[in-house]
Amino acid sequence: MAKTPQNDPIAKLTAMLETLSTRLDTLEKTTPNTTKTLEKLVQKATDQYAYHESPDSDIQLPAKLPEKFSATDLPKFKPTDDPRFHLKGFRATMTIKGVDPILYPKVFPLSLDPVCQKWFFSLSDKDTATWEDITHAFMTRYKGNTQVSTSLRELEILKQTEKEGFTAYLARWKEVAAQMTFDKVYHIGIEIEDDLLKANEATSATDTPSSSKGVNAVEIDAVETTRAPPRRPRREYTPLGMTYTQAFDRLKSKGALSPIGPTADPPAERRSPRWDPNKYCKYHQGKGHTAEECWTLKNKLQDMVESG
């Protein structure tokens, strides 16, 4: 029995291939973008090193950045920074610049250090779809950097480096101390004051000259009688971690310190050249100088520190 095209398997397969080829040619001519899309999807699935745009990359946003906006205006987040403070600073900057909140997800990576940007761009699209998604992922990644406040131990171990000047060290100490409560700063200030006194005593002991042979007591007495009287050492004031005005206001609110005024203006002939009628001292409750320039207040606060 002779084979016909209807019952010949090879003929059937050949006809099917020709039909499929014709349909593919027709599909490519009528919808060329579909073929390219399929090729991209295949490439994305097989090549992990290829660069691919996210589906929403070409979507037109309903808002635009202000003309005067610049990425340099944004605070830069480093891997060791506190994420809460950065988010607050970023949002405040965007609000001041008048940027629409819908643009926050697009602008946020510009506020990150290159190392942090590498982490951000490795996130999936679902983790960066909305501003809430971004803040959640950001806080989760850097939550280890959050710190409630500076501990007493951190201030205790803060030491002056070998090449650091005292002014730079003092500024760094104040910066750390400003993150603590007043009570903690007060007690650590007392300890530092004690250390300074001990250091001064040790220095004085090593600087005392030993008796020399061949010099009799009469000669020593003669030198002592002609020597000028010792000058009173300049008082050292313990850093408070805040201004004197702030310290006075806080102690006053707790009832630990009261103003000594009101103080009337002195007569014109008795006024110091530095007396300024435009300045006001809260401690004296009078004109002439500010609380930051008031030596009476400084000495009073130092007395309180030294007395414990």
Secondary structure, 3 states (H helix, E strand, C coil): CCCCCCCCHHHHHHHHHHHHHHHHHHHHHHCHHHHHHHHHHHHHHHCCCCCCCCCCCCCCCCCCCCCCCCHHHCCCECCCCCHHHHHHHHHHHHHHCCCCHHHHHHHHHHHECHHHHHHHHCCCHHHHCCHHHHHHHHHHHHHHHCCCCCCHHHHHCCCCCCCCCHHHHHHHHHHHHCCCCHHHHHHHHHHHHHHHHHHHHHHHHHHCCCCCCCCCHHHHHHHHHHCCCCCCCCCCCCCCCCCHHHHHHHHHHCCCCCCCCCCCCCCHHHCCCCCEEEEEECCCCEEECCHHHCHHHHHHHHHHHHHC
